Amino acid sequence: MKVIVIIPAAGLGTRMAPMPSALDAKTKKPHPSKQFTDLAGTPILIHTLRKFAAVEAITEIWIALRENEIQPFRERLPKEAADVVKKKKVELVTGGEHRQQSVEQALNAICAAPDDVILVHDAVRPLVTTEIIQGVIDAAKKYGAAIAGLPAVDTVKQVERTADGAIVKSTIPRAGVVLAQTPQGFHYSVIKKAFDEAAADGFMGTDESSLAERSGHEVAVVMGSPRNLKITTPADMELAEFYLRAAPESTQRR
């Protein structure tokens, strides 16, 4: 049984980007896409790749990028992530305009058996741990579909959007709420069927598990971590840098 990772990294990361006229202070060039932004001196995407390269069960890593970023990143990989390419087979594929399209492009390119495990992980969740990754792999093998998730600690409100903001319509019991993270793992047969059905129906989901749910497959939840944050805003970058400083690389798996 193979374990193959898909990392959709074709997004623009507009909530991280400065104004269009702004230039990177060091290079005087346009600010890089979010996944290529340096975190403690290393591109976020490279941090993420290293976490998956460290997991023995993983055999391949597929990265979906914008077409104009594929060749430059192909050239950067052996220079900036030699440790990754020595350990794992890394393939690059052209991504789509939306995350779902990027994952679908990778799914169509890989060669996998029905019970092989496919993991999908956000390019900008660089603090995921080995324990979370392995936990999702094990649960995906057992149940066919699994995600990392966190129990909600804040009160969750359902609202109705208005021109002036929002109005609370109800309170959702948080005992039944989980905040989804990645990686999300599936048997290849499960995720391929879910994506094929979504494509046929023109359905766009919010994440991979939403497609599996729509396809009628139950999804198990593995405990995630508050540190497994998705870097979306400059404030997230500051928090990620704090976590990196607070724990040496050797202890970040805990």
BELDA-V354304 format. One record per pair of residues at least 12 apart in sequence whose C-alpha atoms are under 10 Angstrom apart, sorted by the first residue. I is the first residue (numbers start at 1). J is the second residue. Records with the same first field share a line. If there is no record, write none. Layout:
I = J + J
This chain:
1 = 57 + 58 + 59 + 112 + 113 + 114 + 115 + 116 + 117 + 141
2 = 57 + 58 + 59 + 60 + 112 + 113 + 115 + 116 + 117 + 118 + 188
3 = 56 + 57 + 58 + 59 + 60 + 61 + 112 + 115 + 116 + 117 + 118 + 119 + 137 + 141 + 185 + 186 + 187 + 188
4 = 52 + 57 + 58 + 59 + 60 + 61 + 62 + 89 + 107 + 110 + 111 + 112 + 116 + 117 + 118 + 119 + 120 + 185 + 188
5 = 49 + 52 + 53 + 58 + 59 + 60 + 61 + 62 + 63 + 90 + 106 + 117 + 118 + 119 + 120 + 121 + 183 + 184 + 185
6 = 60 + 61 + 62 + 63 + 64 + 91 + 92 + 93 + 102 + 103 + 104 + 105 + 106 + 107 + 110 + 118 + 119 + 120 + 121 + 122 + 123 + 183 + 184 + 185
7 = 45 + 48 + 49 + 61 + 62 + 63 + 64 + 65 + 92 + 99 + 102 + 103 + 106 + 119 + 120 + 121 + 122 + 123 + 124 + 183
8 = 62 + 63 + 64 + 65 + 66 + 93 + 94 + 95 + 96 + 98 + 99 + 100 + 101 + 102 + 103 + 104 + 105 + 106 + 120 + 121 + 122 + 123 + 124
9 = 33 + 34 + 35 + 36 + 45 + 63 + 64 + 65 + 66 + 69 + 93 + 94 + 95 + 96 + 99 + 102 + 103 + 121 + 122 + 123 + 124
10 = 33 + 34 + 35 + 63 + 64 + 65 + 66 + 67 + 69 + 70 + 93 + 94 + 95 + 96 + 97 + 98 + 99 + 101 + 102 + 103 + 123
11 = 33 + 34 + 35 + 64 + 65 + 66 + 95 + 96 + 97 + 98 + 99 + 102 + 123
12 = 32 + 33 + 34 + 35 + 66 + 97
13 = 32 + 33 + 34 + 35 + 124 + 231 + 232 + 233
14 = 33 + 34 + 232 + 233
15 = 34 + 231 + 232 + 233 + 234
16 = 31 + 32 + 33 + 34 + 35 + 37 + 231 + 232 + 233 + 234 + 235 + 236 + 237
17 = 30 + 31 + 32 + 33 + 34 + 37 + 232 + 233 + 234
18 = 30 + 31 + 234
19 = 31
33 = 69
34 = 123 + 124 + 231 + 232 + 233 + 234 + 237
35 = 47 + 48 + 122 + 123 + 124 + 125 + 126 + 231 + 232
36 = 73 + 123 + 124
37 = 124 + 237
38 = 237
39 = 126 + 237 + 238 + 240 + 241 + 244
40 = 237 + 240 + 241 + 242 + 244 + 245
42 = 80 + 81
43 = 80 + 124 + 126
44 = 123 + 124 + 125 + 126 + 127 + 231 + 237
45 = 63 + 122 + 123 + 124 + 125 + 126
46 = 77 + 80 + 81 + 84 + 123 + 124 + 126
47 = 81 + 123 + 124 + 125 + 126 + 127 + 128
48 = 121 + 122 + 123 + 124 + 125 + 126 + 127 + 128 + 129
49 = 61 + 63 + 81 + 83 + 84 + 85 + 88 + 90 + 121 + 123 + 126
50 = 81 + 83 + 84 + 85 + 87 + 88 + 126
51 = 84 + 125 + 126 + 127 + 128 + 129 + 130 + 133 + 252 + 253
52 = 84 + 87 + 88 + 121 + 126 + 128 + 129 + 130 + 133 + 134
53 = 83 + 84 + 85 + 86 + 87 + 88 + 89 + 90 + 130
54 = 83 + 84 + 87 + 88 + 129 + 130
55 = 87 + 88 + 129 + 130 + 131 + 133 + 134
56 = 87 + 88 + 130 + 134
57 = 133 + 134 + 137
58 = 87 + 88 + 89 + 117 + 118 + 119 + 133 + 134 + 137
59 = 87 + 88 + 89 + 90
60 = 87 + 88 + 89 + 90 + 91 + 110 + 118
61 = 84 + 85 + 88 + 89 + 90 + 91 + 92 + 118 + 119 + 120
62 = 89 + 90 + 91 + 92 + 93 + 103 + 106 + 107 + 109 + 110 + 120
63 = 90 + 91 + 92 + 93 + 94 + 95 + 102 + 103 + 106 + 121 + 123
64 = 91 + 92 + 93 + 94 + 95 + 96 + 99 + 101 + 102 + 103 + 104 + 105 + 106 + 123
65 = 92 + 93 + 94 + 95 + 96 + 102
66 = 92 + 93 + 94 + 95 + 96 + 97 + 102
67 = 92 + 93 + 94 + 95 + 96
68 = 94
69 = 92 + 94
70 = 92 + 93 + 94 + 95
71 = 92
73 = 92
74 = 90 + 91 + 92
77 = 90
91 = 106 + 109 + 110
92 = 106 + 109
93 = 105 + 106 + 109 + 110
94 = 106
98 = 204
99 = 122 + 204 + 205 + 206 + 207 + 208
100 = 195 + 198 + 199 + 203 + 204 + 205 + 206 + 207 + 208 + 211
101 = 195 + 199 + 204
103 = 120 + 121 + 195 + 208
104 = 191 + 192 + 195 + 196 + 199
107 = 188 + 191 + 192 + 195
108 = 192
111 = 188
112 = 187 + 188 + 189
113 = 187 + 188 + 189
114 = 186 + 187 + 188 + 189 + 190 + 191 + 192
115 = 140 + 141 + 144 + 186 + 187 + 188 + 189 + 190
116 = 140 + 141 + 144 + 186 + 187 + 188 + 189
117 = 136 + 137 + 138 + 140 + 141 + 144 + 145 + 185 + 186 + 187 + 188 + 189 + 190 + 191
118 = 137 + 140 + 141 + 144 + 145 + 183 + 184 + 185 + 186 + 187 + 188 + 189 + 190 + 191 + 192
119 = 133 + 136 + 137 + 140 + 145 + 146 + 147 + 182 + 183 + 184 + 185 + 186 + 187 + 188 + 191 + 208
120 = 147 + 182 + 183 + 184 + 185 + 186 + 207 + 208 + 209
121 = 133 + 181 + 182 + 183 + 184 + 185 + 208
122 = 181 + 182 + 183 + 184 + 229 + 230 + 231
123 = 182 + 230 + 231
124 = 228 + 229 + 230 + 231 + 232 + 237
125 = 181 + 182 + 183 + 227 + 228 + 229 + 230 + 231 + 232 + 240
126 = 227 + 228 + 229 + 230 + 231 + 240
127 = 225 + 226 + 227 + 228 + 229 + 230 + 231 + 240 + 243 + 244 + 252 + 253
128 = 148 + 181 + 182 + 183 + 224 + 225 + 226 + 227 + 228 + 229 + 230 + 252 + 253 + 254
129 = 224 + 225 + 227 + 228 + 251 + 252 + 253 + 254
130 = 252 + 253 + 254
131 = 223 + 224 + 253 + 254
132 = 147 + 148 + 149 + 182 + 183 + 222 + 223 + 224 + 225 + 228 + 253 + 254
133 = 147 + 148 + 182 + 183 + 184 + 185 + 222 + 224
134 = 183 + 222
135 = 147 + 148 + 183 + 185 + 221 + 222 + 223 + 224
136 = 148 + 182 + 183 + 184 + 185 + 186 + 220 + 221 + 222 + 223 + 224
137 = 183 + 184 + 185 + 186 + 187 + 222
138 = 185 + 222
139 = 184 + 185 + 186 + 219 + 220 + 221 + 222
140 = 184 + 185 + 186 + 187 + 219 + 220 + 221 + 222
141 = 185 + 186 + 187
142 = 186 + 187 + 220
143 = 185 + 186 + 187 + 217 + 218 + 219 + 220
144 = 185 + 186 + 187 + 188 + 189 + 190 + 191 + 212 + 217 + 218 + 219 + 220
145 = 184 + 185 + 186 + 187 + 188 + 190 + 191 + 208 + 209 + 212 + 213 + 217 + 218 + 219 + 220 + 221
146 = 182 + 183 + 184 + 185 + 186 + 187 + 209 + 212 + 218 + 219 + 220 + 221 + 222
147 = 180 + 181 + 182 + 183 + 184 + 185 + 186 + 208 + 209 + 219 + 220 + 221 + 222 + 223 + 224
148 = 178 + 179 + 180 + 181 + 182 + 183 + 184 + 185 + 220 + 221 + 222 + 223 + 224 + 225 + 228
149 = 177 + 178 + 179 + 180 + 181 + 182 + 183 + 184 + 220 + 221 + 222 + 223 + 224 + 225 + 226 + 228
150 = 177 + 178 + 179 + 180 + 181 + 221 + 222 + 223 + 224 + 225 + 226 + 228
151 = 174 + 175 + 176 + 177 + 178 + 179 + 180 + 223 + 224 + 225
152 = 173 + 174 + 175 + 176 + 177 + 178 + 179 + 180
153 = 174 + 175 + 177 + 178 + 179
154 = 174
155 = 171 + 172 + 173 + 174 + 175 + 177
156 = 170 + 171 + 172 + 173 + 174 + 177
157 = 169 + 170 + 171 + 172 + 173 + 174
158 = 170 + 171 + 172
159 = 171
178 = 221 + 223
179 = 224
180 = 207 + 209 + 221 + 222 + 223 + 224
181 = 207 + 221 + 222 + 223 + 224 + 225 + 226 + 228 + 229 + 230
182 = 207 + 208 + 224 + 228 + 229 + 230
183 = 208 + 222 + 224 + 228
184 = 207 + 208 + 209 + 219 + 220 + 221 + 222
185 = 208 + 209 + 219 + 220
186 = 208 + 209 + 212 + 219
190 = 211 + 212 + 215 + 216 + 217
191 = 208 + 209 + 211 + 212 + 215 + 217
192 = 211 + 212
193 = 211 + 212 + 215
194 = 208 + 209 + 210 + 211 + 212 + 213 + 214 + 215 + 216 + 217
195 = 208 + 211 + 212 + 214 + 215
196 = 211 + 215
197 = 211 + 212 + 214 + 215
198 = 211 + 212 + 214 + 215
227 = 239 + 240 + 243 + 244 + 252
228 = 240
